Amino acid sequence: MTSQPQTSFQPETVPQLDMSSQYAAIGGEIRTAVERVMASQQFVLGREGMALEEELAKLCGVAHGVGLASGTDALILALRACGVHAGDDVLLPPFTFVATGSAVSALGAKPVFVDIRPDTYNINPAELERRVTPRTRAIVVVHLYGLAADLDPILAFAKSHKLPVIEDNAQAIGASHKGRRTGSLGEAGCVSFYPTKNLGAYGDAGMVLTNSAELAARIRSLRNHGQAEKYLSSEPGWNSRLDEIQAAILRVKLRHLSSWQRARQSHAAEYHRLLSAIPGVMPPLAPEGFEHVYHQYTIRVEKRDALQRYLADRKIESTVYYPYPLHLQPLYSALGHQAGDFPHAERAAQEVLSLPMYPELRKEQIARVVEVVAEFLKC
């Protein structure tokens, strides 16, 4: 009898994000919604988009929602509607996705960076005063990873300097700050529906949320070539309309958002429980009065790159959001910043690592991820 070759056990991959599992659960609802749009033959600025605007505004506790083609467009149009023009300065954190800064640059304005708090990764209100300039026209606050920034002192500072606050709420839909939803506290809240977000479309899409009827009307005009009425444009605008198919898909997903959010929070609690016994790991912070929605579950370790390689070798995916702070991006080299200018943002960029996080994640997968992290730190 010939012996069979011995094969070693190969564990399954734990993905950073598993969108296929989500589609398997709601695919029927999605297909029904898409077919409804196809039957209507209304693909732009129709009933689905209007309904989504109303539903998301209600969720976030604001009066108006304006659907747009992307989250980046939401930032650009909100900035323009709030009065930002070429030559102006806009305060924002350097530790964020490049779109936060490039939206400012798209208007010919200058990003003025404000370092972050090392515990939450969000903009540090204590740094605003020394960064404000006579040309400052707005503050962009990013709610990174699903956690609201410390808005009370930011809003107080903005009020004292008569500056609008624009919330980059791309990663924190459903999060709250002392009982109020993110996206509802500044002059405008900007939402991204990029497919990987907690509420993601099947393509690009975005929205601006606001309590100002005037601001909403201005953005509705700007998104449609500056038209105040059909074929009559009062100013240059954009082509940034949320299409009906994406709106219909998002309306389906919106019905599931609260249950997905609870699942993410449950997974985060399990990560917290297991990681609490492991020295050398800083788990994400959720301060008192802040509801974290865990778009990412981001830990902090000194030997981040080595840990990421160790996880990958064991078929566990992870991602660095973000390895290069904005002030050190080639895009902003002309601003003349050097390493060391924003030390907390720079250190975070060297140490943060986002572990697998999605609603369908299983407890045994979390346990395996933490076990491998613990193995690495004992080496």
N, C-alpha and C positions, 0 to 999 in steps of 0.2 A: 504494500500500500504506500503510495506517495504521500508525503506530508504536505499539508497546505501551508502556503506562505503566511507568516505572521504579519498582521497589520496593526499599527498603533491606532489608538482611539483618536479621532479628530473632532474636537468640540465644534459646535455650530458657531457661526459668526454672530456676534452681538452687534448689530448696526447702530450707528449714531442716531439714525432716524429711519423709521420703517413706514413709508407712506403706503406701501402695498397692502399692509394689514388694515389700514384705515379704509382704503377703497373696497377691500373685500367685505367690510361690514356695511358700507353705505352706498355701494355701487349702484344698486337698484334705484335708490332715491335720486342719485345724481343723474342717471340716464333718463329717468322720468322728467326731471327738471329741464335737462337739455332738449329733450324732445318737445317739451312745451314751448320753449323758445323757438325751435325750428318751425313748429306749426304756426306760431304767431307771425313769423317773418318780420319781426321787429327786433333789430339787432343793436341799436344804439339809442340811448336816452329814452328807454321805454319803461314799462311797468315794473319789470324786475329790478332795475336799478333804483327806481323811486322807492320801491318797497324795502330794498336793502338799506337805503339811506335812512329811512324812518326806523327800521328795526335796530340798526346799529346805534343810531342816535339815542334811542330809548335805552338800550343796554348800557351805554356809557353816561347817561344822565345829562344829555345836552339837547338843545332845541333843533339843531340842524346837522345833517350829514350831506356831503357833496362827493359823489363818486368820481374817481379819477383813474387814469390809466396805470398809475404805479405809485408806490410809496414815495419815491424820489420826487415825482411831480407834485405830490401832496405837500412836501416841504417847500419846493420852489414856489408854488402858487400861494401857499400860506404866507411865506416871506414877502412876496410881492404885494399881496393884499394887505399886509400889515405895514407897508410903506418902505420896504427895503429896496434901495436902488444902487446903481454902480457908485463905488467910492465910499459906501457906508461900511461900518464894522458890525459884525455879529459875534456875540459871545457863544462859545460852545465847547464841549469837552473834546480833548484829542483822542480819547479812548472810545472809539465807536467805529462803525462801518463808514467807509469813505463817502457814501452818499450824503451823510449829514453835512460834511464840509463841502462837497461838490455842489450841493443845492445852493449854498451861499455863493460859491464861485460862479455858478451859472448866471447869476444876476449881476455879475461884475463887482460884487461886494467882497469884503475881506474877512476870512475867519480869524477871530481872535480867540486863542485857546485858553482854557481855564482848567487847571489840573483837577484830578478826581480824588475822591475819598478812597483810601486803600482798602476799606472794609466792604464797601458796597459797589465800587467801581463807577459810581455816578458822580456827576459834577459836584465839586466842593463849594458850597455857598460862601464859605469864608474867603475864597479866592476871588470872588467877583469884583470886589471894590478895587483891587489893585490892577485889574485887567480892563476895567471900563475906560472908554476914551470919549472925547467930545463927539466923535463920529459914530458911537455905538447907537444902533437903531433897534436891536432886538436881541433876545436871548433864546437859544435853542437848548432845551433840556432833553436829554436822552434817558429813557427808562430802560437801562440795559439789562439784558438776560431775563426780563420779566419782573423786575423790581422797580418800583417808583423811586425817583430821585427825592431828595429831602426838600419838598416844595415850599413849605411855610416860609423859611428865610429867603428862598429865591424869589417868591412872589412879593414879599415885603421889600426886598431890594429893588425889584423891577418897578414896583409902585412908586418908590421914592425917587427913582430916576426916570419915571414915565416911559418905561420900555415894555413892549409886548413880549409875552412869554409864549413860545411855540413848543409844544411837546412833541418830541419824536417818539411816538408810541408804537413804533414798528414791531417791537418785541414784547409788548406788555398789554395787549388787548385783554380786558377783563381784570387786570390788576387794580388795586385800590390804595389810596393814601388817606388814612384816617377817615374811612367811611365813604370817600368819594372816588369814583372811577378815574383812572388815568385817562387823559384825553379830554377831560372836562374842566380842568383847573386853570389852564392858560387861556389866551385869546383864541388859540387854535390847537387842536390835537391832530397829528398826522399818523395815519394808519397804513401799514403795508400788508397786502394780502399775497405776498410772494409765496410760492407753494410750500416752502418749509416752515412758514409761520404757524402759530397755534391755530389761527383761522386763515387757512391758505387757499388761494384760488388754484386753478389749473393753468396758470400763466401769470402774467403781471396784472396787478390791479392795486388800487389804493383809495383812500378817502380822507377828507378833512372833516373834522368834527368841531363845532363851534356853537356858542350860545348867541352869537351876534348875527342877526338877520342881515345886516349890512355887509358883513364879511362873507357870509354864505352867498349872497347875491353877487358879490364881486368875483368870487371864485367860480361860480357857475358861468359867469361871463368869460373869465379868463380861460376856462377849460375848453371853451367852444369858440376860439378865434376872436375873443374879445367882443362877441356879439351881445348887444343889449336886447336886440330882437332879431328875428331872422333876416339875414343879409344886411344887417346894419351894425357895423363894428365901431365902438367908441374908443378903443385902444388896441394895441397889439396884444395878441393872446397866444394860446397854445392849442394844439389838438390833443386833448387829454381826457377823453370820455371813457368811462367804465362801460365795457360792452355787456350786453344782456346775458350772454351765455355765462360769463364769469359771475355776474350778479346772481343768476339763478343757482349756480353751484354754491356760491357763498351763503345764500339763504338756507340751503340744505344743511351746510356745515354749521351755520350759526345755531341751529336747533340742537346740535350736539356739543356745543362749545363748553357749556357748564359741566357736563359729565366728563369731558376730556380734561378740563381744568382740575376737577377733583382727583382724577387719576394721576395727573402730573404731581399734584401736591402730595398725594399718598406715596408715590414713588420717591419724591424728595425726602419725605419723612423716613422712609426705609433706608435710603442712602445715608441720611443724617445719623440714624440709629447705629448702622454698621460702621460708619467712618469715625464715629465718636471714640471708638476704642483704638484708633490708629493714630499715633503721633506723627507729626510732619505733614498733615493734610489740613488745609483750611477750607471748610465747606462754605457754601454761600450763606450769607447773612440775610435774615428777614427781621428787621427791627420791629419793635412794638408799634402796632398801629398800621403796619404796611402788609398788604396781602400780596405775596409773591406768586406768580403764575408759572414760573419755571419754563420759560421758552427754552432756556438752557439750564442744565445743572452743572455749574462751573466751579471746580475746585481750584486750589492754588497749592503748588508744590515747588520747591526750589529747583529740582532737576526735572523740569517739565518735559523737555525734549526727549530725554532718556526714558522717562515713564511712558511717553506716547509711543516710542518705538517698542518698548516692552509689551505694552498692551496690543499693539498691532501684530507682533510676533505670535500672540496668543489669540488672534482673531477677534479682538475687541476694538471697535472703531472709536475714535475720539477726534475732536477738532479744536483748533486754537482760534478763538474769537477774541482778540485780533492780534496777530503777531507784530504789526507795525503801527504805532500810534500816528495820528494824522500829521503831527508836526515834523515827523521824520520821513514822510512819504515824498517820493520824487515830485509829485504834483505840487507840493508846497515848499520846495527847496528855495524858491525866490524870497520866501518870508525870512530866511536867514536863521532859522532855529537850529540848535545844536543838541546833541545828546546831553542830558542833564537838565534841560530847561523845564521839563515836566516829569519829575522823577517818579511820582506815583503811577502815572500812566505808563511810563517806560518799564517799570518793574512788573506791573501787571501784565504787560505784553510778553514778558519773558517767563511768567510763572503760571498763567491761567490755562486750564484745560477743561473743555466741556465733555462730560461723559455721556453715554447713551441716555436719551430722554425722549419719550413719546408715550402717549396714553396706553398703548398696547404692550408696553414693556412688562416683563414678568418678574416676579420676586426672585426666582432662581437666577435670572439673568443679572439682576442687580447684585445678588450675593456673589456671583462669579466675578463681576467687575471689581467689586470691593476686595475680594480675595486676591486677585491679581495685583491690585494696587498695594495691598499689604505685603505681598511677596516681594515686590520691587523695593519697598521702603526698608525691608529687613536685609536686603543684599549689602 
